[in-house]
Amino acid sequence: MLDTKKTEVAKTVGSRIRNIRQSKGLTIEQLAFEVGIEYTQLSRIERGRINTSIFQLFLICKALNISFSEISDDLTEVML
């Protein structure tokens, strides 16, 4: 059950990142370049395929010019 919740959180965060990136008109390649990671890694993050570090999420937020809370708010609801 915990693995299922972990996957749900990763997918929720990834989806939020993707939606914000797209709303800002950025390609996955552009954002990955700004963050300093491979676009394939960012793709896996956006699809919820991998869990990434808090630091990596911080860098993504910084590159998107958003607060960390924009991708982390209401995650408690996912865990219920």
C-alpha positions as CSV (number, residue, x, y, z in Angstrom):
1,M,0.0,0.0,0.0
2,L,2.8,2.4,0.8
3,D,4.4,1.8,-2.6
4,T,1.0,2.7,-4.2
5,K,0.9,5.9,-2.3
6,K,4.5,6.8,-3.2
7,T,3.6,6.3,-6.9
8,E,0.5,8.4,-6.6
9,V,2.5,11.3,-5.0
10,A,5.2,11.0,-7.7
11,K,2.5,11.1,-10.5
12,T,0.7,14.0,-8.9
13,V,3.9,16.1,-8.5
14,G,5.1,15.2,-12.0
15,S,1.7,16.1,-13.5
16,R,1.8,19.5,-11.7
17,I,5.3,20.1,-13.1
18,R,4.3,19.2,-16.6
19,N,1.2,21.4,-16.5
20,I,3.1,24.4,-15.2
21,R,5.9,23.9,-17.7
22,Q,3.4,23.7,-20.6
23,S,1.5,26.8,-19.3
24,K,4.7,28.7,-19.4
25,G,5.3,27.6,-23.0
26,L,8.5,25.7,-22.2
27,T,9.5,22.4,-23.9
28,I,10.8,19.6,-21.8
29,E,14.2,20.1,-23.3
30,Q,14.2,23.8,-22.3
31,L,13.3,23.1,-18.7
32,A,15.7,20.3,-18.4
33,F,18.5,22.5,-19.7
34,E,17.6,25.2,-17.2
35,V,17.6,22.7,-14.3
36,G,20.8,21.0,-15.6
37,I,19.5,17.5,-16.1
38,E,18.8,15.3,-19.1
39,Y,15.4,15.7,-20.6
40,T,14.8,12.0,-20.3
41,Q,15.1,12.3,-16.5
42,L,12.7,15.2,-16.4
43,S,10.3,13.2,-18.6
44,R,10.4,10.3,-16.0
45,I,9.8,12.8,-13.2
46,E,6.8,14.3,-15.0
47,R,5.3,10.9,-15.7
48,G,5.8,9.9,-12.1
49,R,8.2,7.0,-13.1
50,I,10.9,8.1,-10.6
51,N,11.1,9.8,-7.3
52,T,13.5,12.6,-7.3
53,S,15.2,14.5,-4.5
54,I,13.8,17.5,-2.8
55,F,16.8,19.4,-4.1
56,Q,16.0,18.5,-7.6
57,L,12.4,19.6,-7.1
58,F,13.7,22.9,-5.7
59,L,15.8,23.4,-8.8
60,I,12.8,22.7,-11.1
61,C,10.6,25.2,-9.1
62,K,13.4,27.8,-9.4
63,A,13.7,27.3,-13.1
64,L,9.9,27.5,-13.5
65,N,9.9,30.6,-11.2
66,I,7.3,29.1,-8.8
67,S,7.2,28.4,-5.2
68,F,7.7,24.8,-3.9
69,S,4.2,24.9,-2.5
70,E,2.8,25.1,-6.1
71,I,3.8,21.5,-6.7
72,S,3.6,20.2,-3.1
73,D,0.3,21.6,-1.8
74,D,-2.5,19.2,-0.9
75,L,-0.3,16.1,-1.2
76,T,-1.7,14.9,2.1
77,E,-5.0,14.3,0.3
78,V,-3.2,11.9,-2.1
79,M,-2.0,9.9,0.9
80,L,-5.5,9.4,2.4
